[in-house]
Amino acid sequence: MSDLGDFTEFDGDREDDERADHTAGQADAGQTEVDQETEDFEAVSVSPAGEERGIGVLSAAQGLTISEDGEDTRLRAYVTVGNRADVRIGTYLLAPYPDSATEERLFCRITALEYAREFRADDATEIHARRAMRSSGIDEQDFKFIAELEPVAILYSEARSASDSRAAKPRDSGSGELQRRMTDRVPKPETIVSHAEEHSAIKTGLKIPEEGVFLGHLSVGGQKVETAAQPPTIDYRLKDAYDAGDPLVFRHTLVAGGTGSGKTHLAKNVLRQFLSEERSYPVETGSDRTIQPAVVQFDPQDEYAQMHDDGELSAEFRRRCEREGIACGGHDDTVAFVPKVGGATYSADGHRAEQVEFTIPFSLVYDNPWLIAGSGLNDNQYGALVNVLLPLFRDQYGQEGTYDQFTSFLDDPALKEELDETGRVHEATYDAVRRRARGFGNIFDQDARPITELVHEFVRPGGLTVVPTYHINDSRATETVVLALASLLVDEKLSNDPTYERIEETPLVVGMDEAHNFLTDADSVQATKVIGKFTDAAKQGRKERLGLFLITQDPQDIADPVFKQINTTVVLNLGDEDAISAVNIPSHLEAKVPYMEQGQMVVYSPDNSEPVELIGLPECVTRHGQE
């Protein structure tokens, strides 16, 4: 009765049904032919002896092509009905080359999924639509399910002959270890394709190092990739040994993510790995003497000093970190170096780290005169400051001259008149410098120890130094403090005659949160000098064991010369199109960025691996937030 009721409902509008039948006339006219094809298909046995393997087979129905030009490559697989629910865009697959003596397999990933009609009939008709709407489901056997594949690499496990021009020379000839090379062969039609479920195959296929700094676990579409191994996840690590090339920490890292994306959570987890007791680097290339790296982290939101303390971590999470070689727990050698600025007071309610108060001495301006050029000196005025006024002041007051003494020095009308009469500095230029060099009295030479007297404590092998600036309400003061300290570190690292041996010999990671506020491209003397300095630091970082670790929600605002030197880009959720475009990641991953949940990320590190999706640890390995 229920079926009759359904048809009665349509009989009430019989004219529509008649028009629908007429519209579908061509499909009905060909139904006899379709039915015959269906009978022929069903007459063929699809259940030969043995069990089915894989998820489907490669199809040559529209050609099967591997080409040097990726746009000409055509690689498609037919996915059988029972496996269709288990494939996603981004899924990694393997297809063997059965005639290969080296057990070669094609490692590839799914880039598109498509349904197509199995038989020559038109299902975009009123009749078909109504029949489907009245049925309890669709018959998947009526449709082909095709996966478009992108070849990533060919994997092989035996040493190849030196005369075989198709193969790259194995790194360890005769070792039998799994290796990869470019895709230079086309697989055979109807080759079985299977999920890539071997730990070694996935890591080799994506060129992910076995050892290094842990970032997260490999994922596809927000789901972790799992294998039959223990642990089942694929850990993603950055190269961290000189025998595998320069450690990527000294080739610089950018973490980009919007508010709430988890970038501080991730940054803490990564920085904690740099501070692992097992991590150290040679003082010089080829040297047997190694030193643990020091980390100096600029902290605008007063969050990173929490790394001193343990978080509320479950016992299972701690065991998991231990199994996977992930440094976990608070870092005892964490010190908050608090800048003394005017009357600002710092309240450390969120952590138990030691606090050391310091001030910026005016003597740092001698080597970095642009520190007091932030208020808008032009090139002519900056030249007068650098080439005339500061040298004269230094000759008169020496290395210990203070900012107050410098402003009093500039107030001398006799000096102004003398410089104008001798043609060294025009009086208008002099007045401009005097006006614009004011306003820094709350920054330099405050009632605290100068940072130059605290260098040995500021940079400590294996130690984390956090510089909080949350308590400073003046943005210009914050900028001056951060750039003064960062410049001190960079200058000592790049100098051929450093003043502080501690900085010169210690491997150093300089972390900068909200980096877009300090390394932005702008038409000012200060911006030009800052960008030039940090570009040089980035270029020479791997030689001097200096790594930049930049964290930002506005990557488009970071100056291009600095950005170009960054080797590892970690992108969490970003909603701004300009920001997404600026990080310059492959387009197939770029489209996923706005939809990423907290902790999901894309890693683009060409010297480390193929571009991949990751999921970070669900818990922060140190204290984070209001725990």
C-alpha positions in Angstrom: 0.0 0.0 0.0 2.8 2.4 0.7 4.2 1.9 -2.8 0.8 2.6 -4.3 0.5 5.7 -2.1 3.8 7.0 -3.5 2.6 6.5 -7.1 -0.8 8.1 -6.3 1.0 11.2 -5.2 2.5 11.5 -8.7 -0.7 10.6 -10.5 -2.2 13.8 -9.2 0.1 15.6 -11.7 -0.1 13.2 -14.6 0.6 15.8 -17.2 4.0 16.5 -15.6 4.8 12.8 -15.7 3.8 12.5 -19.4 6.1 15.5 -20.2 8.8 13.9 -18.2 8.4 10.6 -20.1 8.6 12.5 -23.3 11.7 14.3 -22.2 13.3 11.0 -21.3 12.4 9.5 -24.7 15.9 9.1 -26.0 17.1 7.4 -22.8 14.1 5.0 -23.0 14.7 4.3 -26.6 18.2 3.2 -25.8 17.2 1.2 -22.7 17.1 -2.1 -24.6 20.7 -1.6 -25.6 21.7 -0.6 -22.0 19.8 -3.6 -20.6 21.7 -5.8 -23.0 25.0 -4.3 -21.8 24.0 -4.8 -18.2 23.2 -8.5 -18.8 26.5 -8.9 -20.6 28.3 -7.2 -17.6 26.5 -9.4 -15.1 27.3 -12.5 -17.1 31.0 -11.9 -16.5 32.5 -13.3 -13.4 34.1 -10.7 -11.2 34.8 -13.1 -8.4 37.8 -15.2 -9.5 39.6 -17.5 -7.1 41.5 -15.7 -4.4 40.8 -12.4 -2.5 40.7 -8.9 -4.0 43.7 -6.8 -3.2 44.0 -3.0 -3.1 41.3 -0.5 -3.8 41.2 -0.6 -7.6 43.3 -0.7 -10.7 45.0 1.8 -13.0 42.8 2.6 -16.1 44.0 3.3 -19.6 40.5 4.1 -20.9 41.6 7.8 -21.5 45.3 7.1 -21.7 48.0 6.4 -19.2 50.8 8.9 -19.4 53.9 9.9 -17.3 55.4 13.1 -18.8 58.2 15.5 -17.9 55.5 18.2 -18.2 53.1 17.6 -15.3 50.2 19.0 -17.3 50.6 16.1 -19.8 50.7 13.4 -17.2 47.5 11.3 -17.1 47.2 8.8 -14.3 43.7 7.5 -13.4 42.5 4.6 -11.2 39.2 2.9 -11.1 38.1 2.4 -7.5 35.9 -0.6 -6.8 32.5 -0.1 -5.1 33.6 -1.5 -1.7 36.5 0.8 -1.4 35.0 4.1 -2.5 34.2 5.3 1.0 37.8 5.0 2.1 39.5 7.3 -0.4 39.9 11.1 0.0 41.6 13.8 -2.0 45.2 13.7 -0.8 45.2 10.0 0.0 48.6 8.3 -0.7 48.6 5.2 -2.9 51.2 2.6 -4.2 51.2 0.8 -7.5 53.9 -1.8 -8.3 55.9 -2.3 -11.4 55.6 -6.1 -11.8 58.5 -6.4 -14.2 61.0 -4.6 -12.0 64.0 -6.4 -10.5 64.3 -3.7 -7.9 60.8 -4.1 -6.6 59.9 -0.6 -7.9 56.6 0.9 -6.8 54.9 4.2 -7.9 54.1 6.4 -4.9 51.3 8.8 -5.7 48.5 10.8 -4.2 44.8 11.4 -5.2 44.2 14.9 -6.6 40.6 14.5 -7.8 37.6 12.1 -7.5 34.9 11.7 -10.2 31.8 9.7 -10.7 30.9 8.8 -14.3 28.1 6.7 -15.9 29.1 3.0 -16.3 26.7 2.5 -19.3 25.5 4.7 -22.2 22.4 6.2 -20.6 21.5 9.7 -19.5 20.7 10.0 -15.8 20.1 13.7 -15.9 16.4 13.3 -16.8 13.1 13.7 -14.9 12.4 10.0 -15.0 15.8 9.0 -13.6 15.6 11.8 -10.9 12.1 10.7 -9.7 13.0 7.1 -9.7 16.1 7.9 -7.6 14.1 10.1 -5.2 11.6 7.2 -4.7 14.3 4.6 -4.1 16.1 3.8 -0.9 19.6 4.4 -2.4 21.7 4.3 -5.6 23.3 1.3 -7.2 27.0 2.3 -7.3 27.7 -0.4 -9.9 25.9 1.9 -12.4 28.7 4.4 -12.0 32.5 4.4 -12.5 34.4 6.0 -9.6 37.6 7.4 -11.0 40.6 8.8 -9.0 43.0 11.2 -10.6 46.5 10.6 -9.4 49.6 12.7 -9.1 52.9 10.7 -9.3 55.3 11.7 -6.4 58.2 9.3 -6.7 59.3 5.8 -7.6 60.4 3.7 -4.6 62.9 0.9 -4.9 64.7 -1.2 -2.4 67.7 -2.7 -4.2 70.9 -1.1 -5.5 70.6 -0.3 -9.2 73.3 -0.9 -11.8 75.6 2.0 -12.4 75.0 1.7 -16.1 71.3 2.2 -15.7 70.8 5.8 -16.7 67.3 5.9 -15.4 68.2 5.7 -11.8 69.8 8.1 -9.4 72.9 6.8 -7.6 71.8 5.1 -4.3 73.0 6.9 -1.2 74.2 3.6 0.2 75.0 1.2 -2.6 74.0 -2.3 -1.9 72.3 -1.5 1.4 68.9 -2.6 0.3 67.3 0.3 2.1 64.2 1.8 0.5 65.0 4.8 -1.7 63.3 7.2 -4.1 63.8 8.7 -7.5 61.8 10.8 -9.9 58.9 9.2 -11.8 60.5 8.0 -15.1 58.4 5.0 -15.9 54.7 4.6 -16.8 53.0 1.8 -14.9 51.0 -0.9 -16.7 47.2 -0.7 -17.2 45.1 -2.6 -14.7 48.0 -2.5 -12.1 46.5 -2.8 -8.7 46.7 0.4 -6.6 46.7 0.1 -2.8 46.7 2.4 0.2 50.2 3.4 1.2 50.3 1.8 4.7 54.1 1.1 5.2 55.8 3.5 7.5 59.1 3.4 5.5 57.3 3.7 2.1 55.4 6.9 3.2 58.4 8.5 4.7 60.6 7.7 1.8 58.0 8.7 -0.8 57.6 12.1 0.9 61.3 12.5 1.7 60.6 12.9 5.4 63.7 12.5 7.6 63.7 9.7 10.2 65.5 11.9 12.7 65.3 15.6 13.6 63.1 18.2 15.3 59.5 17.0 15.7 56.7 19.2 14.2 53.6 17.0 14.1 52.1 13.9 12.5 51.3 13.4 8.8 47.6 13.9 7.9 45.3 14.0 5.0 42.2 16.2 5.2 42.5 16.6 8.9 42.8 12.8 9.6 46.1 11.3 10.7 47.7 8.9 8.3 48.1 5.6 10.1 50.2 2.5 9.3 50.4 -1.1 10.6 53.6 -0.1 12.6 53.8 1.0 16.2 53.2 3.8 16.8 50.9 3.8 13.8 51.3 7.6 13.0 53.9 9.1 10.7 56.0 11.6 12.6 57.3 14.6 10.7 60.7 16.0 11.6 63.1 18.7 10.3 66.6 17.7 9.5 68.9 18.6 12.4 72.3 17.1 11.7 75.2 18.4 9.6 75.8 15.0 8.0 72.3 15.3 6.4 72.9 18.9 5.2 72.7 22.1 7.3 70.3 21.8 10.2 67.1 23.5 9.1 66.9 25.5 12.4 69.7 27.6 11.0 67.9 28.1 7.7 65.0 29.8 9.4 61.4 29.0 10.1 58.1 31.0 9.7 55.0 30.0 11.6 51.9 31.8 10.2 48.4 31.5 11.6 45.4 33.6 12.5 44.0 34.2 16.0 42.9 30.9 17.6 44.8 28.7 15.0 47.1 27.3 17.6 50.4 29.0 16.5 51.6 29.8 20.1 50.8 26.2 21.1 52.8 24.9 18.2 55.7 27.4 18.7 56.1 26.3 22.3 56.2 22.7 21.3 58.8 23.3 18.6 61.0 25.6 20.7 60.9 22.9 23.5 62.4 20.5 21.0 65.3 22.9 20.3 66.0 22.9 24.1 66.1 19.1 24.4 69.2 17.9 26.4 70.1 15.6 23.5 70.3 18.4 21.0 73.6 20.1 20.4 75.7 21.4 17.5 79.4 21.5 16.8 81.1 24.8 17.6 82.8 24.7 14.2 82.2 22.5 11.1 84.0 19.2 11.7 84.6 20.0 15.4 84.1 17.3 18.0 83.1 19.9 20.6 79.4 20.5 20.6 77.2 23.1 22.5 73.5 23.1 23.2 71.6 25.9 21.5 70.3 29.0 23.3 66.8 30.3 22.6 65.9 34.0 22.9 62.2 34.5 22.5 60.6 38.0 22.2 57.2 37.7 23.8 54.5 40.4 23.3 51.7 38.5 25.1 53.6 37.2 28.1 53.1 33.5 27.2 56.5 31.9 26.6 57.9 32.2 30.1 55.2 29.6 30.9 57.6 27.1 29.3 59.4 27.0 32.6 56.5 25.1 34.1 54.9 21.7 33.5 51.4 21.6 32.0 48.6 19.4 33.2 49.7 16.5 31.0 48.1 13.1 31.1 50.3 10.1 31.9 49.4 8.5 28.5 50.5 11.7 26.7 53.9 11.7 28.5 54.4 8.0 27.7 53.6 8.7 24.0 56.1 11.6 23.9 58.8 9.3 25.4 58.1 6.6 22.9 58.3 9.0 20.0 61.4 10.9 21.2 59.5 14.1 21.8 60.9 16.5 24.5 58.1 17.0 27.1 57.7 19.0 30.3 58.7 22.4 31.5 62.2 23.7 30.9 63.9 24.6 34.2 66.4 26.9 32.6 63.9 29.5 31.6 64.5 33.1 32.6 62.3 36.2 31.9 64.5 39.2 31.1 62.2 42.1 31.8 63.0 45.5 30.1 62.8 48.5 32.4 60.8 51.1 30.4 59.7 54.3 32.2 57.2 53.6 34.9 55.9 50.3 33.4 55.7 47.4 35.8 55.8 43.7 35.0 53.6 41.3 36.9 54.4 37.6 36.3 51.2 35.9 37.5 51.3 33.2 34.8 54.6 31.5 35.4 57.3 30.7 38.0 60.4 31.5 35.9 63.1 33.7 37.4 63.0 37.4 36.5 65.9 39.7 35.6 65.3 43.4 35.0 67.6 45.2 32.6 67.8 48.4 30.6 69.1 49.3 27.1 72.3 51.4 27.3 72.6 54.3 24.9 76.0 52.9 23.9 74.1 50.4 21.6 73.1 53.4 19.5 76.7 53.9 18.4 76.6 50.7 16.3 72.9 51.0 15.5 72.1 54.7 15.1 68.8 53.9 13.4 67.4 53.0 16.9 66.7 56.7 17.4 65.7 57.3 13.8 62.3 55.6 14.1 60.5 59.0 14.3 61.2 59.8 10.7 64.7 60.9 9.8 65.3 61.2 6.1 68.6 60.1 4.4 70.2 63.5 4.8 69.3 63.8 8.5 70.3 60.2 9.2 73.7 61.0 7.5 74.2 64.0 9.8 73.4 61.8 12.9 75.7 59.0 11.9 78.6 60.8 10.4 78.8 63.9 12.5 76.8 64.1 15.6 77.2 60.7 17.2 81.0 60.6 16.5 81.4 64.1 18.1 79.3 63.0 21.1 81.3 59.7 21.5 84.6 61.7 21.4 83.4 63.9 24.2 81.5 61.5 26.5 83.1 58.1 25.6 81.4 54.7 25.6 79.5 55.4 28.8 77.6 58.5 27.4 73.9 58.4 28.2 70.8 59.4 26.3 70.2 62.4 28.5 73.7 63.6 27.9 73.2 63.2 24.2 70.0 65.4 24.1 71.8 68.0 26.2 74.7 67.8 23.8 72.3 68.6 20.9 70.8 71.5 22.8 74.1 73.4 22.6 73.5 76.4 20.2 77.3 76.9 19.8 77.6 73.4 18.3 74.8 74.0 15.9 76.3 77.3 14.8 79.8 75.8 14.3 78.5 72.9 12.2 76.4 75.2 10.1 79.3 77.6 9.5 81.7 74.9 8.6 79.2 73.4 6.2 79.1 70.0 7.9 75.5 70.1 9.0 72.9 72.7 7.8 71.0 74.3 10.6 67.7 73.1 9.4 69.0 69.5 9.3 70.5 69.9 12.7 67.1 71.1 14.1 65.3 68.2 12.5 67.7 65.7 14.1 67.4 67.4 17.5 63.6 67.3 17.4 63.3 63.8 16.2 65.9 62.2 18.4 63.8 63.2 21.4 61.1 61.0 23.0 63.4 58.0 23.9 64.0 59.1 27.5 61.9 56.3 28.9 63.8 53.6 27.1 67.6 54.2 27.5 69.6 54.1 30.7 66.8 53.3 33.1 67.3 52.2 36.7 68.4 48.7 36.0 71.6 46.8 34.9 72.5 47.4 31.3 72.0 44.3 29.1 75.6 44.6 28.0 76.6 43.6 31.5 74.2 40.6 31.5 75.2 38.9 28.2 76.6 35.8 29.9 73.2 35.3 31.6 71.1 36.5 28.6 72.6 33.8 26.2 72.9 30.5 27.9 73.7 27.1 26.2 70.5 25.0 26.7 68.7 28.0 28.2 65.5 29.8 27.2 65.5 33.6 27.6 62.1 35.2 27.3 61.8 39.0 26.7 58.2 40.0 27.7 57.0 43.3 26.3 53.3 43.0 27.3 53.7 45.5 30.1 55.1 48.3 27.8 52.2 50.4 26.5 54.3 52.5 24.1 54.6 50.8 20.7 57.7 52.8 19.8 59.4 51.7 23.1 58.5 48.1 22.4 60.0 48.3 18.9 63.2 49.9 20.1 63.7 47.4 22.9 63.2 44.3 20.6 65.3 45.7 17.8 68.1 46.8 20.1 68.4 43.3 21.6 68.0 41.5 18.4 70.6 43.7 16.7 73.0 43.0 19.6 72.7 39.3 19.0 72.9 39.5 15.2 75.8 41.9 15.2 77.8 39.7 17.5 77.0 36.6 15.4 78.1 38.3 12.1 81.1 40.2 13.5 84.6 39.2 12.6 85.7 40.8 15.9 82.9 40.1 18.4 82.9 41.7 21.8 81.0 38.9 23.5 82.5 35.4 23.0 79.4 33.8 24.6 77.2 35.0 21.8 79.7 34.3 19.1 80.3 30.6 20.1 76.8 29.6 21.2 74.3 28.2 18.6 71.4 30.6 18.8 67.7 30.6 17.9 66.1 34.1 17.9 62.3 33.7 18.2 60.1 36.7 17.4 56.4 36.6 17.9 54.3 39.2 16.0 57.3 39.5 13.7 55.3 41.6 11.2 55.6 44.5 13.7 59.4 44.5 13.5 60.4 43.2 10.1 58.0 45.1 7.9 59.0 46.7 4.7 58.6 50.5 4.8 60.0 53.7 3.3 61.9 54.8 6.3 65.6 54.8 7.3 64.9 52.6 10.3 63.0 50.0 8.3 65.7 49.9 5.6 68.5 49.4 8.1 66.5 46.7 10.1 65.6 44.7 7.0 69.2 44.9 5.7 70.5 43.6 9.0 68.1 40.7 9.3 68.5 39.8 5.7 72.3 39.5 6.2 71.6 37.5 9.4 69.3 35.1 7.5 71.8 34.7 4.7 74.7 33.8 7.0 72.7 32.0 9.6 73.7 28.5 8.7 77.4 29.4 8.7 77.2 31.3 12.0 74.7 28.9 13.7 72.0 31.5 14.0 68.4 30.6 13.3 65.4 32.9 13.0 62.1 31.6 14.3 59.4 34.1 13.2 55.7 33.9 14.3 53.1 36.0 12.7 49.4 36.3 11.7 50.3 38.8 8.9 53.0 37.1 6.8 52.3 39.5 3.9 53.7 42.3 6.0 57.1 40.7 6.5 59.7 42.3 4.2 60.4 40.2 1.1 64.2 40.1 1.4 63.8 38.4 4.8 61.0 36.2 3.7 63.0 34.8 0.8 65.6 33.5 3.1 63.1 31.3 5.1 63.4 27.6 4.3 60.6 26.2 6.4 57.1 27.7 6.3 54.5 26.3 8.7 51.0 27.5 7.9 48.0 27.1 10.2 44.5 28.5 9.6 44.5 31.8 7.8 41.4 33.6 6.6 42.9 36.5 4.8 43.5 36.0 1.1 46.5 38.3 1.0 48.1 36.4 3.9 47.4 33.0 2.3 48.9 34.2 -1.0 52.0 35.6 0.8 53.1 32.3 2.3 53.7 31.0 -1.2 52.7 27.3 -0.7 51.6 24.9 -3.5 48.1 25.7 -4.7 46.6 22.3 -3.8 47.5 23.0 -0.2 46.7 26.7 -0.3 43.1 26.0 -0.9 42.9 24.0 2.3 44.3 26.7 4.6 41.0 28.6 5.4 39.3 25.4 6.4 41.9 24.0 8.8 40.9 23.4 12.4 43.0 24.3 15.3 46.3 22.5 15.2 46.1 21.5 11.6 48.9 22.9 9.4 50.7 22.8 6.1 54.5 22.5 6.0 56.4 23.7 3.0 60.1 23.0 3.4 61.6 22.1 0.0 65.0 21.0 1.5 63.3 18.7 3.9 60.4 17.0 2.3 57.5 17.2 -0.1 54.8 19.7 0.9 52.5 18.0 3.4 49.6 18.4 5.8 50.3 17.8 9.5 48.4 17.7 12.8 50.2 19.0 15.8 50.2 17.5 19.3 46.8 17.7 21.0 48.5 19.0 24.2 51.2 21.5 24.7 54.3 19.9 26.1 54.8 22.7 28.6 52.3 25.0 30.5 50.1 26.9 28.1 47.3 29.3 28.9 45.3 29.3 32.1 46.0 25.7 33.1 
